[in-house]
Amino acid sequence: MMTLDEIYENIGQSLFNVISHENWDEAKLNIEFEGDGVVGYNGHYTANTIKENISVRHIPREIRHWIRELHSITTEKGHNKWNRAVFTLLRTGKFDMEFIWDQVLQDEIERLSNK
């Protein structure tokens, strides 16, 4: 099992590695955790005030595993319930992780799983 620091470092390094612009300012990875291990994500970065999409095909597939572990660690014992998250990486290497509970997303997941 990985530590939170290792997970954050791997996600940050993966984002850094797929940014094609030399003078970018900020990158964001938007994460959806849909339960049963299903993970979705997309991202973008900003360079000279222009927003560019990140090609998720170039992000290592292991990121799904890291996100599952992150979810497991951060929601342990029913704490910090989340199904969306935003990982923000600054060019300086600083990062922020925002965890979000989206009831509409949860209702849709439950509705679709009952079909």
C-alpha positions in Angstrom: 0.0 0.0 0.0 1.2 3.5 -0.9 1.4 6.5 1.4 -0.6 9.6 0.7 2.7 11.4 -0.1 3.6 8.8 -2.7 0.2 8.9 -4.3 0.2 12.7 -4.5 3.8 12.7 -5.9 2.9 10.1 -8.6 -0.2 12.0 -9.6 1.7 15.3 -9.7 4.6 13.8 -11.7 2.2 12.2 -14.2 0.5 15.5 -14.8 3.9 17.3 -15.1 5.0 14.7 -17.7 2.1 15.2 -20.0 2.1 19.0 -20.2 3.5 19.9 -23.6 3.9 23.6 -23.1 7.1 25.0 -21.6 5.6 28.0 -19.8 2.5 26.6 -18.1 1.2 28.0 -14.9 -1.3 25.6 -13.4 -2.7 22.1 -14.2 -5.8 20.5 -12.9 -6.9 16.9 -12.9 -10.7 16.4 -12.4 -11.4 13.0 -10.8 -14.7 11.1 -10.5 -14.9 8.1 -8.2 -18.0 6.2 -9.1 -17.7 3.3 -6.6 -16.8 -0.4 -7.3 -13.4 0.8 -8.3 -14.6 2.8 -11.3 -12.5 5.9 -11.8 -12.8 8.7 -14.4 -10.6 11.7 -15.0 -9.8 14.5 -17.3 -7.6 17.5 -17.1 -6.3 20.8 -18.4 -3.5 23.2 -17.9 -3.2 26.9 -18.3 -0.3 28.5 -20.3 -0.3 32.3 -20.9 -3.9 32.5 -19.8 -4.9 29.9 -22.5 -6.5 26.7 -21.3 -5.3 23.5 -23.0 -6.7 20.0 -22.5 -4.5 17.3 -21.2 -4.5 14.1 -23.2 -5.4 11.5 -20.6 -4.1 8.8 -23.0 -0.6 9.9 -22.0 -1.3 9.6 -18.2 -0.1 6.2 -16.9 -2.9 3.7 -16.4 -1.6 3.2 -12.9 -3.3 6.5 -11.9 -6.6 4.6 -11.5 -4.9 2.4 -8.9 -3.5 5.4 -7.1 -6.9 7.1 -7.1 -8.5 4.0 -5.7 -5.9 3.9 -2.9 -6.3 7.6 -2.3 -10.1 7.1 -1.9 -9.6 4.1 0.4 -7.1 6.0 2.7 -9.0 9.2 2.8 -12.5 7.7 3.4 -11.3 5.1 5.9 -13.8 4.7 8.8 -16.4 6.7 7.0 -14.5 10.0 7.2 -14.2 12.5 4.4 -16.8 11.0 2.0 -16.1 12.1 -1.6 -16.9 11.1 -5.2 -15.2 14.0 -7.0 -11.8 15.5 -6.5 -9.6 18.1 -8.1 -5.8 17.8 -8.0 -4.2 21.2 -8.8 -0.5 21.4 -9.6 1.4 24.6 -9.9 4.5 25.0 -12.0 6.5 25.6 -8.8 5.7 22.0 -7.7 3.1 23.0 -5.1 -0.2 21.2 -5.3 -3.6 21.2 -3.7 -6.2 18.4 -3.4 -9.9 19.3 -3.1 -12.3 16.5 -2.2 -16.0 17.0 -3.1 -19.2 15.2 -2.4 -21.6 15.4 -5.4 -25.0 14.0 -4.4 -26.3 14.4 -8.0 -23.5 12.2 -9.3 -24.2 9.6 -6.5 -27.9 9.6 -7.3 -27.1 9.0 -11.0 -24.7 6.2 -10.2 -27.4 4.5 -7.9 -30.1 5.0 -10.6 -28.0 3.4 -13.3 -26.9 0.5 -11.0 -30.5 -0.3 -10.3 -31.3 -0.9 -14.0 
